[in-house]
């Protein structure tokens, strides 16, 4: 078997009814003949869209193949013992040219019962936001299922949804069960559990190019929704230069922000996990085992568990999300 090294994967582009052009114009990722690109899947173990390596001696191998071959050397013993040959995280860029549907995702228990799948807890990092952009996360008051249905059936659901003004650099953690939507004008990096299960609650009565409305999942959503009200939905953190800033910790992933003007060295030897970098700004080179792996804005790279020390070399600086499982 080849020795593992920092892995880059071919981007999977997806056009969406609400998608736009920022994947191309802002992140400089060419989606070819698609009319728009609502999402890119950068690192995916979802069975219908498994990522394929595009650099080095493992070019052409799928992420599923790598897991079968390398097991805990790729993802860590604890991760492999728990997830087996399913890669546990899905990393995306999302461009909302229009509001996404109001939706919710099931937790692990409900997703296992209904779909034999993992649930979907996720987080968003806002890369770019048009002036006046908003998103929805959770409710603005405590609700019961009956109270929710009363608002839903009367056409006043949006009255009880928590709307947030959004700017670049904002972070939102969305545990399974939290009603949410990404608003028009937002370009977002998303890190989530490996799951593609979405219950669409309301889609603003949109129709596709054939005049059809998208399916709603009104009944399915009822058991999935967390009806509680929380005092804060935005993740609060203090930005800092040239140090690792913690953003989110949950059983499914830990994510940090690195905003560096200079080169740095990372020691991952204490982690029993792979590490993912999502480059948000600038560019850098990963120096490992005598080789150099360039990473620029809009790219992601997977560092297998067996990689313990890397140098992140940059002449002009970079900003990245760093995610792993603790």
Secondary structure, 3 states (H helix, E strand, C coil): CCCCCCECECCEEECCCCCECHHHHCCCCCCCCCCCECEEEEECCCCCCCCEECCHHHCCCEHHHHHHHHCHHHHCHHHHHHHCCCCCEEEEEEEECCCCCEEECCCHHHHHHHHCCCCCCEEEEEEEECCCCEEEEEECCCCCHHHHHHHHHCCCHHHHEEEEECCCCCEEEECCCCCEEECCCEEEEEEEECCCCCEEEECCCCECCCCCECCCCHHHHHCCCCCCCCCCCECCCCCCCCCEEEEEECCCCEEEEEEECCCEEEECCCCCCCEEEEEEEEEEEEEECCEEEEEECCCEEEECCCCCEEEEECCCCEEEEEEECC
